[in-house]
Amino acid sequence: MDTSALKSRYDNNIPADVQSDIDKFAKLAEKDGVLSVKLLSNFGKDVEMSLKHDTPVYRGLIVQLSNSYKLGEADRLWLHPELCKGRSMYIGGNKKNAPVELSAFNSSVGFYSTHIIDEIGGYDSKDYVIVDSGLDKEAGVLLQSWLLSSATIKQAYDEVVKSKLVAKSLEKRDQIAMGYGTNERELNSNYNMLYTDGKSYFFYNNAIKPQSNKAILVVSPLMGCAVVNSIGGNHVVSDLLSSSQYIDVNNLEEDQRKRAMVKCKWGGKNIVNTYTMRKPIGNFKQWLEDKQATMYRMESGFFSANPIHAKLPADIVLFLTPQKHLIPTAASCHQHVRDGVIGVPANAENIQRLMEKHWKTLISKKYVKGDSLLLPRSMIEESLV
């Protein structure tokens, strides 16, 4: 198993929790039919997909398999559910962030700019629309059918080709771009793709096979994207995102809050968005410098809602929720959040911890008298005896 990119990311000092994740893939690499496993610099647990599917899902790796390898539930670990997703860049377009239909998670459409200084000091700025989305419903149907039928990886590849999912996903991005005033596509990069060399099969999990030696990747949603040249390379990471490190929204300046919550919009009125506020990996600057990347700054954007709030840990919800006086007036937000009320998962752990200190407040007064609970006999028989 190749972990060289991770060692470089962590300067040969891989954290214990990351090493624990690596160990899971060491076991995968030993399975029959698994020919190689390569963990990339953006390797980590996919928080949203893991919570959505109630099973660990990882991102940032390339798995090589023999054509007879059979897929099963255990392969959700590496077989990312957002199959055949892509990121496309278009010249020009309108500077807006109007709502559009995107994939439900970690997707976006936005207006970006790049700045160029020539050899005599001349300055130029170019504008682009970048669309990052896929067809998650169609991808979900394919994935589920493979896992239920124990399909071989060859059968899975053939079904992807037959379904034309890659072309349909690109067509969807083209349609979105047209809504933003441009149809002049300059570059497209697909990820979460199946490839074959005729003898074996490769799954590029949040990795890109460069097109004409170029690839477009996300540095972070708020920072923007980068185009890198990959002459002689057969893969590039699809992003430089950390797994679970977020911007401290309560520590932003006023103009930064407006950029994060007004110039950036997303579906629904939940102020928490785990994708938009995600930080890049620690060594992203060095990585971009080494690749001589061209940056495309995000000017405004519309992002997927990442509707996983009901399963997020309470500490993450609290960290990503601005204090009420810090929420911009123009931000889309539930009124109860502006009133200082935060929604957290109503799970057993949260309820138990709250009850320890706030049980008199949380239980209806009709059931409380002093330090006693006045409960129906049936409730006591069912829960307390």
ROPAGU-83525 format. One record per residue (C-alpha): residue in three letters; residue number from 1; x, y, z. Coordinates in steps of 0.2 Angstrom, whole numbers, plus 2048, in hexadecimal, padded with zeros to 3 digits. Each point is the difference from the previous one (the first is absolute). Layout:
ROPAGU-83525
{'ALA', NUM, {X, Y, Z}}
...
//
This chain:
ROPAGU-83525
{'MET', 1, {800, 800, 800}}
{'ASP', 2, {807, 811, 7FB}}
{'THR', 3, {7FE, 80E, 80E}}
{'SER', 4, {80E, 80B, 7F9}}
{'ALA', 5, {7F4, 80F, 7FD}}
{'LEU', 6, {7F9, 7FF, 811}}
{'LYS', 7, {812, 7FF, 808}}
{'SER', 8, {804, 810, 7F6}}
{'ARG', 9, {7F0, 808, 806}}
{'TYR', 10, {804, 7FD, 812}}
{'ASP', 11, {813, 802, 7FE}}
{'ASN', 12, {803, 7EE, 805}}
{'ASN', 13, {7F6, 802, 810}}
{'ILE', 14, {7EF, 7F9, 7FD}}
{'PRO', 15, {7F3, 803, 80E}}
{'ALA', 16, {7FA, 7F0, 80A}}
{'ASP', 17, {7EE, 802, 7FA}}
{'VAL', 18, {806, 801, 7EE}}
{'GLN', 19, {80B, 7F1, 802}}
{'SER', 20, {7F1, 7F7, 807}}
{'ASP', 21, {7F7, 803, 7F0}}
{'ILE', 22, {80F, 7FB, 7F6}}
{'ASP', 23, {800, 7EF, 809}}
{'LYS', 24, {7EF, 7FD, 7F9}}
{'PHE', 25, {806, 801, 7EE}}
{'ALA', 26, {80F, 7F6, 804}}
{'LYS', 27, {7F4, 7F2, 803}}
{'LEU', 28, {7F7, 804, 7F0}}
{'ALA', 29, {810, 7FF, 7F6}}
{'GLU', 30, {802, 7EE, 806}}
{'LYS', 31, {7EF, 7FA, 7F9}}
{'ASP', 32, {800, 7F4, 7F1}}
{'GLY', 33, {7FE, 80A, 7F0}}
{'VAL', 34, {806, 811, 807}}
{'LEU', 35, {810, 803, 7F6}}
{'SER', 36, {805, 811, 808}}
{'VAL', 37, {7FA, 80E, 80B}}
{'LYS', 38, {807, 811, 7FF}}
{'LEU', 39, {7FB, 80D, 80E}}
{'LEU', 40, {801, 812, 7F9}}
{'SER', 41, {803, 810, 809}}
{'ASN', 42, {7EE, 804, 802}}
{'PHE', 43, {7FC, 7EF, 808}}
{'GLY', 44, {7F4, 800, 80F}}
{'LYS', 45, {7EF, 7FB, 806}}
{'ASP', 46, {7F2, 808, 7F6}}
{'VAL', 47, {7F6, 807, 80E}}
{'GLU', 48, {7F0, 803, 7F6}}
{'MET', 49, {7FF, 7F0, 7F7}}
{'SER', 50, {804, 7F6, 80F}}
{'LEU', 51, {7F2, 808, 80A}}
{'LYS', 52, {7F4, 7FE, 7F1}}
{'HIS', 53, {803, 7EE, 7FE}}
{'ASP', 54, {803, 7FB, 812}}
{'THR', 55, {810, 7F8, 7FB}}
{'PRO', 56, {812, 806, 7FF}}
{'VAL', 57, {804, 807, 7EE}}
{'TYR', 58, {811, 807, 7FC}}
{'ARG', 59, {807, 80B, 7F2}}
{'GLY', 60, {810, 804, 7F8}}
{'LEU', 61, {807, 7EF, 7FA}}
{'ILE', 62, {803, 7F6, 7F0}}
{'VAL', 63, {7FC, 7ED, 801}}
{'GLN', 64, {805, 7F4, 7F3}}
{'LEU', 65, {7F6, 7F0, 7FE}}
{'SER', 66, {801, 7F0, 7F6}}
{'ASN', 67, {7F1, 7FE, 7F4}}
{'SER', 68, {7F8, 7F2, 80A}}
{'TYR', 69, {800, 80A, 810}}
{'LYS', 70, {7EE, 7FF, 807}}
{'LEU', 71, {7F8, 80F, 809}}
{'GLY', 72, {7F7, 7FF, 810}}
{'GLU', 73, {7FB, 80B, 80F}}
{'ALA', 74, {811, 801, 807}}
{'ASP', 75, {806, 809, 7F0}}
{'ARG', 76, {7F6, 810, 805}}
{'LEU', 77, {810, 804, 80A}}
{'TRP', 78, {808, 805, 7F0}}
{'LEU', 79, {7F3, 7FF, 7F2}}
{'HIS', 80, {7FA, 812, 801}}
{'PRO', 81, {7EE, 802, 7FD}}
{'GLU', 82, {801, 810, 7F6}}
{'LEU', 83, {805, 7F7, 7F0}}
{'CYS', 84, {805, 808, 7F0}}
{'LYS', 85, {800, 812, 808}}
{'GLY', 86, {809, 80E, 7F7}}
{'ARG', 87, {806, 812, 800}}
{'SER', 88, {7FF, 80B, 7F1}}
{'MET', 89, {806, 811, 7FC}}
{'TYR', 90, {7F8, 80C, 7F4}}
{'ILE', 91, {807, 810, 7F9}}
{'GLY', 92, {7F6, 810, 804}}
{'GLY', 93, {7EE, 7FF, 808}}
{'ASN', 94, {7F6, 80B, 80B}}
{'LYS', 95, {805, 804, 812}}
{'LYS', 96, {7F2, 7FA, 80A}}
{'ASN', 97, {7FC, 7F2, 80C}}
{'ALA', 98, {7EE, 7FB, 7FC}}
{'PRO', 99, {7F9, 7F0, 807}}
{'VAL', 100, {802, 7F1, 7F4}}
{'GLU', 101, {7FE, 7ED, 801}}
{'LEU', 102, {810, 7F9, 806}}
{'SER', 103, {805, 7EF, 808}}
{'ALA', 104, {7FB, 800, 812}}
{'PHE', 105, {812, 800, 807}}
{'ASN', 106, {810, 809, 7FD}}
{'SER', 107, {7FB, 808, 7F0}}
{'SER', 108, {800, 812, 7F9}}
{'VAL', 109, {7FE, 80C, 7F2}}
{'GLY', 110, {809, 811, 801}}
{'PHE', 111, {808, 80E, 7F8}}
{'TYR', 112, {813, 800, 801}}
{'SER', 113, {80E, 80B, 7FA}}
{'THR', 114, {813, 7FE, 7FD}}
{'HIS', 115, {80D, 80E, 7FF}}
{'ILE', 116, {80F, 800, 7F5}}
{'ILE', 117, {80F, 80B, 800}}
{'ASP', 118, {80B, 7FF, 7F0}}
{'GLU', 119, {813, 802, 7FE}}
{'ILE', 120, {7FF, 813, 7FE}}
{'GLY', 121, {7F4, 802, 80F}}
{'GLY', 122, {7F0, 801, 7F6}}
{'TYR', 123, {7F1, 7FA, 80A}}
{'ASP', 124, {7F1, 7F6, 7FA}}
{'SER', 125, {7F1, 7F8, 808}}
{'LYS', 126, {7F5, 7F3, 7F9}}
{'ASP', 127, {7EF, 7FA, 805}}
{'TYR', 128, {7F9, 7EE, 801}}
{'VAL', 129, {7F1, 7F6, 806}}
{'ILE', 130, {805, 7EF, 808}}
{'VAL', 131, {7F3, 7F3, 803}}
{'ASP', 132, {804, 7F1, 80C}}
{'SER', 133, {7F1, 7F3, 800}}
{'GLY', 134, {7FB, 7EF, 7FA}}
{'LEU', 135, {7F0, 7F5, 7FF}}
{'ASP', 136, {7FF, 7F9, 812}}
{'LYS', 137, {7EF, 7F7, 7FE}}
{'GLU', 138, {806, 7F7, 7F1}}
{'ALA', 139, {810, 7FC, 808}}
{'GLY', 140, {7F8, 7F9, 80F}}
{'VAL', 141, {7F5, 7F4, 7F6}}
{'LEU', 142, {80F, 7F9, 7F7}}
{'LEU', 143, {80A, 7FE, 810}}
{'GLN', 144, {7F2, 7F8, 80A}}
{'SER', 145, {7FD, 7F3, 7F2}}
{'TRP', 146, {813, 7FB, 800}}
{'LEU', 147, {800, 7FE, 812}}
{'LEU', 148, {7F0, 7F6, 801}}
{'SER', 149, {805, 7F5, 7F1}}
{'SER', 150, {812, 7FD, 805}}
{'ALA', 151, {805, 807, 7EF}}
{'THR', 152, {812, 7FE, 7FA}}
{'ILE', 153, {809, 810, 7FD}}
{'LYS', 154, {800, 7FC, 7ED}}
{'GLN', 155, {7ED, 7FF, 801}}
{'ALA', 156, {800, 811, 809}}
{'TYR', 157, {80B, 808, 7F3}}
{'ASP', 158, {7F5, 7F9, 7F2}}
{'GLU', 159, {7F1, 807, 808}}
{'VAL', 160, {807, 811, 802}}
{'VAL', 161, {805, 801, 7EE}}
{'LYS', 162, {7EF, 7F9, 7FB}}
{'SER', 163, {7F7, 80D, 80B}}
{'LYS', 164, {809, 80F, 7F8}}
{'LEU', 165, {801, 807, 812}}
{'VAL', 166, {810, 80A, 7FC}}
{'ALA', 167, {7F9, 808, 7F0}}
{'LYS', 168, {7EF, 804, 809}}
{'SER', 169, {809, 807, 80F}}
{'LEU', 170, {80A, 80C, 7F5}}
{'GLU', 171, {7F0, 805, 7F6}}
{'LYS', 172, {7F8, 805, 810}}
{'ARG', 173, {80F, 80B, 805}}
{'ASP', 174, {7FF, 808, 7EE}}
{'GLN', 175, {7EE, 804, 803}}
{'ILE', 176, {804, 808, 811}}
{'ALA', 177, {80D, 80A, 7F8}}
{'MET', 178, {7F4, 806, 7F3}}
{'GLY', 179, {7F5, 807, 80D}}
{'TYR', 180, {80F, 80A, 806}}
{'GLY', 181, {802, 807, 7EF}}
{'THR', 182, {80E, 7F6, 7F8}}
{'ASN', 183, {802, 7F0, 7F6}}
{'GLU', 184, {812, 801, 7FB}}
{'ARG', 185, {808, 7F2, 80A}}
{'GLU', 186, {813, 801, 802}}
{'LEU', 187, {804, 7F2, 80B}}
{'ASN', 188, {7F7, 7F1, 808}}
{'SER', 189, {807, 7F4, 80E}}
{'ASN', 190, {7F6, 7F0, 805}}
{'TYR', 191, {802, 7F8, 811}}
{'ASN', 192, {7FA, 7F0, 809}}
{'MET', 193, {802, 7F7, 7F0}}
{'LEU', 194, {803, 7EE, 7FA}}
{'TYR', 195, {80E, 7FD, 7F3}}
{'THR', 196, {808, 7F1, 7F8}}
{'ASP', 197, {811, 7FD, 7F8}}
{'GLY', 198, {7F8, 7F0, 7F8}}
{'LYS', 199, {807, 7F5, 80D}}
{'SER', 200, {7FB, 807, 811}}
{'TYR', 201, {7F4, 80E, 806}}
{'PHE', 202, {804, 810, 80A}}
{'PHE', 203, {7F4, 80A, 80B}}
{'TYR', 204, {805, 812, 801}}
{'ASN', 205, {7F8, 805, 811}}
{'ASN', 206, {801, 814, 800}}
{'ALA', 207, {80E, 7FF, 7F4}}
{'ILE', 208, {801, 806, 7EE}}
{'LYS', 209, {808, 7F8, 7F0}}
{'PRO', 210, {806, 810, 7F8}}
{'GLN', 211, {7F9, 806, 7EF}}
{'SER', 212, {80D, 806, 7F4}}
{'ASN', 213, {80C, 800, 80F}}
{'LYS', 214, {7F5, 80C, 80A}}
{'ALA', 215, {7F4, 7FF, 80F}}
{'ILE', 216, {7F5, 80B, 809}}
{'LEU', 217, {7FF, 7FE, 813}}
{'VAL', 218, {7F8, 808, 80F}}
{'VAL', 219, {80C, 808, 80C}}
{'SER', 220, {7F1, 804, 80C}}
{'PRO', 221, {7EF, 806, 7FC}}
{'LEU', 222, {803, 812, 807}}
{'MET', 223, {811, 802, 7F8}}
{'GLY', 224, {7FC, 7F9, 7EF}}
{'CYS', 225, {808, 7F4, 7F4}}
{'ALA', 226, {811, 7FC, 7F8}}
{'VAL', 227, {805, 7FA, 7EF}}
{'VAL', 228, {810, 7F5, 800}}
{'ASN', 229, {80A, 7F9, 7F2}}
{'SER', 230, {804, 7ED, 802}}
{'ILE', 231, {80C, 7FC, 7F2}}
{'GLY', 232, {805, 7EE, 802}}
{'GLY', 233, {7F4, 7FD, 80F}}
{'ASN', 234, {7F1, 7F4, 7FF}}
{'HIS', 235, {7F7, 808, 80F}}
{'VAL', 236, {7FD, 810, 80A}}
{'VAL', 237, {7F5, 802, 80F}}
{'SER', 238, {7EF, 807, 7FD}}
{'ASP', 239, {802, 80C, 80F}}
{'LEU', 240, {80B, 806, 80E}}
{'LEU', 241, {7F2, 7FF, 80D}}
{'SER', 242, {802, 7FA, 812}}
{'SER', 243, {7F5, 7F3, 807}}
{'SER', 244, {7F9, 809, 80F}}
{'GLN', 245, {808, 811, 803}}
{'TYR', 246, {7F5, 80F, 7FE}}
{'ILE', 247, {801, 813, 800}}
{'ASP', 248, {7FC, 808, 810}}
{'VAL', 249, {7F1, 80A, 7FB}}
{'ASN', 250, {800, 80A, 811}}
{'ASN', 251, {812, 806, 7FD}}
{'LEU', 252, {7FD, 808, 7EF}}
{'GLU', 253, {800, 812, 7FC}}
{'GLU', 254, {7F0, 809, 7F9}}
{'ASP', 255, {806, 7FF, 7EE}}
{'GLN', 256, {805, 7EE, 802}}
{'ARG', 257, {7EF, 7FC, 807}}
{'LYS', 258, {7F7, 808, 7F1}}
{'ARG', 259, {80B, 7F7, 7F4}}
{'ALA', 260, {7FD, 7EF, 809}}
{'MET', 261, {7ED, 802, 803}}
{'VAL', 262, {7FA, 80D, 7F3}}
{'LYS', 263, {80B, 7FE, 7F1}}
{'CYS', 264, {7FE, 7ED, 803}}
{'LYS', 265, {7EF, 7F9, 800}}
{'TRP', 266, {7F9, 7EF, 802}}
{'GLY', 267, {7F0, 7F6, 7FF}}
{'GLY', 268, {7F4, 802, 80F}}
{'LYS', 269, {802, 80C, 80F}}
{'ASN', 270, {80C, 7F6, 80B}}
{'ILE', 271, {80E, 80B, 804}}
{'VAL', 272, {80C, 7F1, 803}}
{'ASN', 273, {808, 7F9, 7F0}}
{'THR', 274, {80E, 7F4, 803}}
{'TYR', 275, {806, 801, 7EE}}
{'THR', 276, {801, 813, 7FE}}
{'MET', 277, {809, 803, 810}}
{'ARG', 278, {80D, 7F2, 7FE}}
{'LYS', 279, {812, 804, 801}}
{'PRO', 280, {80E, 7FA, 7F4}}
{'ILE', 281, {80D, 7F4, 806}}
{'GLY', 282, {80F, 807, 809}}
{'ASN', 283, {80D, 7FF, 7F3}}
{'PHE', 284, {7F5, 807, 7F2}}
{'LYS', 285, {80B, 80F, 7FC}}
{'GLN', 286, {80F, 7F6, 7FD}}
{'TRP', 287, {7F6, 7F3, 7F6}}
{'LEU', 288, {7FA, 80E, 7F4}}
{'GLU', 289, {811, 808, 7FF}}
{'ASP', 290, {808, 7EF, 7FC}}
{'LYS', 291, {7F3, 7FD, 7F2}}
{'GLN', 292, {802, 812, 7FA}}
{'ALA', 293, {7ED, 801, 801}}
{'THR', 294, {7F5, 80F, 7F9}}
{'MET', 295, {7F4, 806, 80D}}
{'TYR', 296, {7EE, 804, 7FC}}
{'ARG', 297, {7F8, 80B, 80E}}
{'MET', 298, {7EE, 7FD, 805}}
{'GLU', 299, {7F7, 810, 7FE}}
{'SER', 300, {7EE, 7FA, 803}}
{'GLY', 301, {7F8, 7EF, 800}}
{'PHE', 302, {7F1, 7F4, 804}}
{'PHE', 303, {804, 7F0, 809}}
{'SER', 304, {7F7, 7F0, 804}}
{'ALA', 305, {7F7, 800, 811}}
{'ASN', 306, {809, 7F1, 807}}
{'PRO', 307, {7F0, 7FB, 809}}
{'ILE', 308, {808, 7F5, 80E}}
{'HIS', 309, {7FD, 80D, 80E}}
{'ALA', 310, {7F5, 7F4, 80A}}
{'LYS', 311, {80F, 7F3, 802}}
{'LEU', 312, {80E, 80C, 803}}
{'PRO', 313, {808, 800, 811}}
{'ALA', 314, {7FA, 80E, 80C}}
{'ASP', 315, {812, 808, 801}}
{'ILE', 316, {801, 801, 7ED}}
{'VAL', 317, {7EF, 808, 7FF}}
{'LEU', 318, {805, 80D, 80D}}
{'PHE', 319, {810, 804, 7F8}}
{'LEU', 320, {7F9, 803, 7EF}}
{'THR', 321, {7F1, 80B, 807}}
{'PRO', 322, {804, 812, 801}}
{'GLN', 323, {7FB, 80A, 810}}
{'LYS', 324, {7F0, 809, 7FC}}
{'HIS', 325, {807, 811, 7FF}}
{'LEU', 326, {80D, 7FA, 7F4}}
{'ILE', 327, {7F4, 7FA, 7F3}}
{'PRO', 328, {7FF, 80C, 7F1}}
{'THR', 329, {7EF, 807, 7FC}}
{'ALA', 330, {800, 7FA, 7EE}}
{'ALA', 331, {805, 7EE, 805}}
{'SER', 332, {7F2, 7F3, 7FD}}
{'CYS', 333, {7FD, 7F9, 811}}
{'HIS', 334, {7F2, 7F9, 80B}}
{'GLN', 335, {7F9, 80C, 80C}}
{'HIS', 336, {803, 7F5, 810}}
{'VAL', 337, {812, 801, 7FC}}
{'ARG', 338, {800, 813, 7FF}}
{'ASP', 339, {7F7, 7FF, 811}}
{'GLY', 340, {80F, 7F6, 807}}
{'VAL', 341, {7F7, 7EF, 800}}
{'ILE', 342, {80A, 7F2, 7F8}}
{'GLY', 343, {7FA, 7EF, 7FA}}
{'VAL', 344, {809, 7F1, 805}}
{'PRO', 345, {7FD, 7ED, 7FD}}
{'ALA', 346, {7F3, 7F9, 80C}}
{'ASN', 347, {809, 7F0, 803}}
{'ALA', 348, {802, 7F7, 811}}
{'GLU', 349, {811, 806, 804}}
{'ASN', 350, {7FB, 813, 7FE}}
{'ILE', 351, {7F0, 7FE, 809}}
{'GLN', 352, {809, 7F7, 80F}}
{'ARG', 353, {80E, 80D, 801}}
{'LEU', 354, {7F3, 80E, 800}}
{'MET', 355, {7F5, 7F8, 80D}}
{'GLU', 356, {80E, 7FF, 80C}}
{'LYS', 357, {7FF, 813, 802}}
{'HIS', 358, {7F1, 806, 7F8}}
{'TRP', 359, {7F2, 7F3, 804}}
{'LYS', 360, {7F5, 80C, 808}}
{'THR', 361, {800, 80C, 7F2}}
{'LEU', 362, {7FE, 7F2, 7F2}}
{'ILE', 363, {7F2, 7F6, 808}}
{'SER', 364, {7EF, 808, 800}}
{'LYS', 365, {7FA, 808, 810}}
{'LYS', 366, {7F1, 7F5, 802}}
{'TYR', 367, {80C, 7F1, 803}}
{'VAL', 368, {80B, 80A, 80D}}
{'LYS', 369, {7FD, 804, 812}}
{'GLY', 370, {80F, 806, 80A}}
{'ASP', 371, {80D, 7F3, 7FE}}
{'SER', 372, {7F3, 7F2, 7FB}}
{'LEU', 373, {7F9, 7FA, 7F0}}
{'LEU', 374, {7EE, 7FD, 7FF}}
{'LEU', 375, {7FE, 7F2, 7F3}}
{'PRO', 376, {7F3, 7F5, 7F9}}
{'ARG', 377, {801, 7EF, 807}}
{'SER', 378, {802, 7F8, 7EF}}
{'MET', 379, {80F, 80B, 7FD}}
{'ILE', 380, {809, 7FB, 810}}
{'GLU', 381, {7FC, 7ED, 7FC}}
{'GLU', 382, {807, 801, 7EF}}
{'SER', 383, {810, 80B, 803}}
{'LEU', 384, {805, 800, 812}}
{'VAL', 385, {7FC, 7EF, 807}}
//
